[in-house]
Amino acid sequence: MEGSIGLPALKNLEKLDLGCGYENVNLQLQSLDIFPSLKTLSLENFSLKGTIIIQRWQNLTNLKELTLRVLSCTSNVIQDIGTLTSLEDLVIDGCDVDDNLNLHGFCELRKLQTLAIINSYWNTSLPECFSELTSLKYLDISYNNFSGNISMFKNLTLLEYLDISSNSFFGDIYMLKNLKSLEYLDLSSNKFSGDISHFMNLTSLRGLWLSNNNIEIPSSLAPLFNLSKLQKLYADNNMIYNAETEMHSIDTPTFQLRSISLSCCGDGGSFPQSLNHQHDLRDVDLSNINFNGDQFPNWLLENNKKLEALYLVNSSLSGHFHLPSTSRRGLSRLDVSSNSLDGNIPNEIGAKLPSLLVLNMSNNFFGGGIPISIGDMISLQILDFSNNKLSGGISRHLPMGLLIFDVSNNQLFGDIPSSMENMSLMLTLDLSNNTLFGGIPRWMGKMSNLHELVMANNHFEGPIPMELCKLNYTLKFLDLSANNISESLPSCFSFSRLTHVYLSRNKLKGAITSFFNSNYLVTLDLSNNHLTGNIPNWIGTLSTLVYLLLDNNHFEGGIPVQLCKLNRLRLIDVSNNNLSGTIPPCLMNTISNVTSRANYDDSGYDGSIGYFSVDVPIKFTMKSISYFYKATVLTYLSGIDLSCNKLTGEIPHQFQYLRDIIVLNFSHNSLIGPIPPALADLSQIESLDLSHNNLSGNIPSRLLGLHFLSFFSVAYNNLSGTTPRRTGQFATFEESSYVGNHFLCGEPLPKNCSTNGSSSSMSKNTTDKGFIDMKVFYASFVGSYIVMPLCIAMVLYINPHWRQAWFYHVEAATMSCYYFVLDHILPKRFR
C-alpha cells in the first residue's frame, strides 16, 4: 500500500490500532489531532519514514498507551514522545533509528508505569534524569546497546519488574539493593560486578537472572536464604566460589526453587547441601563447577519428583550413580557427562526413567554392559555412553526413536546388531574406538536420514557396501579409518553433501573413482592404503577442500596442476608415493594464508555440528616426527609434504603466497638446482626439510631471518660453501641438519673452512658463491702443468751432473720398456 491513510473524523475515538500491511506508507501524524479523546495508539509493522509530520504529538493530551512495534523510525519521532506527558504505558519494540538519540525528553513522562524499549539497539546511554520516573512499576529495556552505570535506577523503588539484559551496563549491583518491591530482576549479559549478598533484602523476588556477568556467587547460595518467594535463579557464567566457612543468620533456605542454573566455572567446594532442602525442582544445571570430587548427589533425583532436566556436566563428581526409588516420568533430560562416576549403569534405568529424551553419561568410568532396559525408553532421541569402560556387545534392544547413538571409546566387541536396521531416523552413529568386527552391514543404506557415520578404529573388514551409496543426499561425515576395509572404493561414492571423509589406515586399493561430485568436501583423507593410479584431475574442482591427505599409497604420475585451483587448501600431503615429474610452480600459490576453520557450513572448523563433535585426528609429519593432530590444532596448521617420491627438477622460486605456511617437506626426492633464497619469505615456517636430494650451491644466508624455524635439514645433498652463522634459530641446529654434503664446511660440522685447521670466518662473497671458485680452480690447474716442465728444464740446465743422470735414467727406462714389449707382447713372427 502506498500513499496516505485517510482517517475518519471520529472525535470520541479512544483507541486506534494501525497494524500490519501498511508498508511504504507516508503517515500524516498531524491528522491525529482530530482525535482529541484518543487514549490508546498502536502503530505496528510499517515504516515511520517519508513525509512524516511529527509536530503535533503534543496535542494528544489524553494519550495514555502508545505502542510502536517493528518500525523504522527517525530520531525525532522517538525524542518527541517526551511531549506526551499523560502516557502511562509506552512500548517500543524493534524500532530502528537512523541516527543518534537523545532520550532526555523521556524524563518528562512522570506518569509512566510501564516502559518497554526492547530489541531496538539504539547504541546510546540513559540520562541520569531517568531516576525521576518514580512511578515506574515495569521497566524492560533489554536487547539494546545501552551503556553506562545503573545509578539512575536506585530511586525507582516501586519497580516490580526490571529487565535490563543484553546491554553494556556496568558497575556494582549494590545500586539495586533498595528496590524491595522487585519480583523479577534480569541483569544478564552485561558487565556487572559485586556480591550477590546485596540482594539479601529483596524479599519479594520470585525470579532472578544474572547470567553472563562478573558477579560473585557462593555455591551454597546462603545470602539468598531469606528470599522465601524465590522460585527461579539463573546465574550462569559468573564467579562461583566456595563459602563454606562463612557464617549466616539463616542455616537453611526459606525458598523452594523450581529452576536453578549456575553453570560456569570456579571452585564450589562441596556440593551445595542447601539443595537437599528443595523438593519442587524442575530444572537444575550446576555444570562446570569444581565440587572437589564430592559424591554424586543421588538425593536430587530422590527428593524432586517433578524434576524435568538435570545437568551436572564436568562437575568433578565421583561415586556411583543410583536411581530413585520410584519412577520419574517427568524427567526428560539427564546429562552427567565428564565426571568421575564409576560402577555399572543401573540395569533398571529404562524402567525408572522411561520418558528421557536425552541421556548423556559420557566421559566417566562406567563399566559393565549397556543395560537392556534402555530399549524401554521409547521417547529417547540422544544416547551418549562414549568414553567409558563399557564392555560386551551393542544391545540388541534399542529405542527406535534414536537420532544420535554414540558409544565410541569403550571396550565393546562383536558385530553390529541387525536390530538397528529399522532405525531410519538416525542422524549420527558413532561406534569408533572399540573392538567391533565383521563387515559393514548392507542395511545401513536404509538409514535414509544419516548425517554422520563414524566407525573408526575397530576391526571391520571386507568392502564398503554399494548400499551406502543410497546415502548420497544425506551423509555429511564419514569416518571408517583404521580398520581392515579392503577392495576398491565404490564408484557410486559421490555424496553431494559430504564435507569430511576419513578412510585412512585401511587396505583400500585401485584408483580413486569416488567423491568427484562432493563439491562441499573440506577434508579428504585417503592416506595409508594401497591406492594406485594417478591423482585424478577432478580433485581440482573440489573448491572447498582444506585438507588433502593422499600419503603412503602407490600413486604415480605427476602432481596435477589442477590442485592449484584449490585456493582454500591448508594441508597437502602426498608423501611416500611414486610421483614423478616436477613440482608445479603454481602449487606454491595454493596454500591459503587465511586460517580456514573447516566445518559443515564452510565458515570454520569449530569442531562440531549441532550435538556431533568433529575431533578426528589427522596424521601429518612435522619436524621429522609424525603426529596425530586434532581439530583445535589443525586450524592453525598449514603445510606441504611432497617427500619420499621421485620428483625431479628445481624447487620453485616464488613463495610470496606461502608466508603463513608452517611445514614444508620436499625431502627424499631427486630435486636439483640451488636452494631458493625466496624461502626466507616463509616468515612463519617452523619445519623445513630439503634433505636427501641433489641440491647444489650454497645455503642462502637470508634463511637466518626465519625466526620460528625449529626444524631444518638439508642433509645429503651436493651443497657447498659454509653453513649459516650460528645465530638465532640456526644456533639450535646440529650436525645432522647438514651431514652428507661433502663440500660443506663450518660449525656444527667437524670440517672447518680454513686450511690450517683452525676455524675462520669466510667472506660474504665466499659464502654466497660457494667454497670452490671454479674459475680460479681451472686457471691454477692449467698453470701448474705449464710451470712444472719449465722448472724441470731449468734444473737440468743449471746442474750437468743431474742432467747426465736424468738422460741415463730416461734411456734405461726406454730400453726396459722396449725389451719387455719384444719378449712378452710382440708375436714371434714380428720379432
ABEGO torsion letter per residue (X at the ends): XBEBBBBBBBAABABBBBBBGBBGBBBBAAAAAABAABABBBBBGBBBBEBBBAAAAAABAABABBBBBGBBBBAAAAAAAAABAABABBBBBGBBBABBBBAAAAAABAABABBBBBGAGAGBBBBAAAAABAABABBBABGBABBEBAAAAAABAABABBBABGBABBEBAAAAAABAABABBBABGBABBEBAAAAAABAABABBBABGBABBBBAAGAAAAABAABABBBABGBBBBBAAABBBABABBABBBABBBABBBEBAEBBBAAAAABAABABBBABGBBAGGBBBBAAAAAABAABABBBBBGAGBBEBBBBBABBBAABABBBABGBABBEBBBAAAAAABAABABBBABGBABBEBBBAAAAABAABABBBABGBABBEBBBABBBAABABBBABGBABBEBBBAAAAABAABABBBABGBABBEBBBAAAAABAABABBBABGBABBEBBBAAAAAAAAABABBBABGBABBEBBBAABBBAABABBBABGBABBEBBABGAABAABABBBABGBABBEBBBAAAAABAABABBBABGBABBEBBBAAAAABAABABBBABGBABBEBBBAAAAAABBABBBBBBAAGAEBAGBBEABBBABBBBBBBGGBBBBBBAAAAAABBBBBABGBABBEBBBABAAAAAABABBBABGBABBEBBBAAAAABAABABBBABGBABBEBBBAAAAABAABABBBABGBABBEBBBBBBEAAAABBAAAABGBAABBEOABABBABAAGBBBBBBAAAAAAEABBAAAAAAAAAAAAAAAAAAAAAAAAABAAAAAAAAAAAAAAAAAAAAAAAAAABBAAAX
